[in-house]
Amino acid sequence: MDVSIGTILINLLLSAIKLLAGIIGHSAAMISDAVNSLSDVASTVVVLFGVKAANPKADKEHPYGHERFECVAAILLAGMLGLTGGGIGLSSLRTILAGQYAALTIPSLLPLGAAVISIGVKIGMYQYTKMVAQKINSTALLASALDHRSDVLSSVGSLLGIAGARMGFAVVDPIAGAVISLLIVKSAYQVFTDAVGKMTDRACDDKTVEEMRALILSHQNVLSIDVLRTRLFGDKIYVDVEIGVDGSISLSDSHDIAHSVHDALESHFPNIKHCMIHVNPEETSENKAAEIHPY
């Protein structure tokens, strides 16, 4: 929560600096960058809502918990980013298509300095927010971190556009604004697809599934894995497993094996919220030999 509040305050300050620098210094790219930072403020408010809404424990109306509210927040964030990027892109495109580059005012050094400041601040914000997002495994915070990363590229684009315009190529500034819009839209797409995947019970990645498979088979009493299904529920994982064990052992022993596998999975993968282990009886070579030679 502290990360999001800090992000709001820093982005408000950055937005004010860049907007003033863009207006006073006559830079369309810097004004676009400022609008992008303002959208971050609104985005972070959405993140705050998502994290808060996902925190409550399961209740009667939501027996599986509230984690998907973070996905809803991430989808709203993607929509806001997409609209912002599209608006910036249209404005820059109109300037480019107008073709009256000689009439464009050359940006001053002020927006150039603002771009350098923005790059440094945003790199720090991206690294810190990403670290916190990975630590608490928050989809919404990770989306915010990706937004900071796009802002770094956005400010680099502004820097190049302003520098190019100051070198006599006035059209470079609005072109930079258009490139910035594409980067914003790309980030929106990434956030949207990730959130939708989690909303629609997407399976874990292959690496995670194989790690689970290896861990289950490492148990000395597990003879096989008949079924291993995973699904993402917000930032949590649901796992359904059917294991094969010696069919001649008691029900109590089978239960102990299943419980041991269950505990091992939840201990190794802390994001697992629910793990169901089903036991299937399997004939061993000893069982088959006993059937053939009963004496």
C-alpha positions, 0 to 999 in steps of 0.5 A: 500500500505504501508503494502505491501511495508513494507512486501517486505522489511521485507521479503527480510531481513528475507530471507537473514538472513535465507538463510545465516543461513541455508547455514552456519549452514547446515540446509535444513529446514532453506534454505527451509524456506528462499526460502519460504520467498523469494516467499513472496516477489514475492507474495507481488508484485502480491498483490500490482498489484491486489490492484492497479488494483482494485481501479479505478472506473467503466468505459465504458469497465468495467461498474461493476468496477474492483474488480475482478482484486484482485481475479486475483492477489490472484489466481496468488499468489496461483499459486506461493505459490503452485509451491514454496511448491511443489519445497521445498517438492520434494527437501526434499523428495529426501533427505529423500528417499536417506536414507543416514542420517549419511552423513547429516551434523548436523545443528549449533545453527545459523539456530536455532536462525534464526528460533526463530527470524522468528517466532516472526517477522512473528506473528507480520506481520500476525496480522497486515496484517490481521487487515488491510485486514479486515479494508479495506476488501481486498482479496489480503491482506487477502491472504498475511496475510494467507501467513504470518501465514503459514510462522509462521508454516513454521518457527516452523517446521524449529525450530523443525527440526533443534532441532531434528537434533541437538539431533541426528536425522538428518532425522528430518531436511529434514522431517521438510522441507517436512512438510513446503512444505505441509503447503505452498501448503495448504495455496495456496489451501485456497487462490485459492478456495476463489478467484475462489469462488468470481470470479464465483459469489458465494453467501454470507455465510448463516449468512450474508444472514440471517442478510439481511433477518432479516433487510428487514423484520424488515421494518414495510411495508414489508410483505414478501420476495419473492426473496433474491439473493446475489453474491460476485463480488471481495470484493463487494456484489451484492443483488437482492431482491423482497419484498411483500408490500400492493398491495393497496398503491400507486406507489409512496409509494411502491417506498419509501418503496423500497428506504428505504429498499435499504438504510437500506441494504447499510448502514448496509452492507458497502460492498454492491456495488449494491442493486436492490429492486423489489416490488410485490403487496400482498393482506392484510387481509384488502384488502380481507375483502373489496373485500368480503364486498364492502359496 
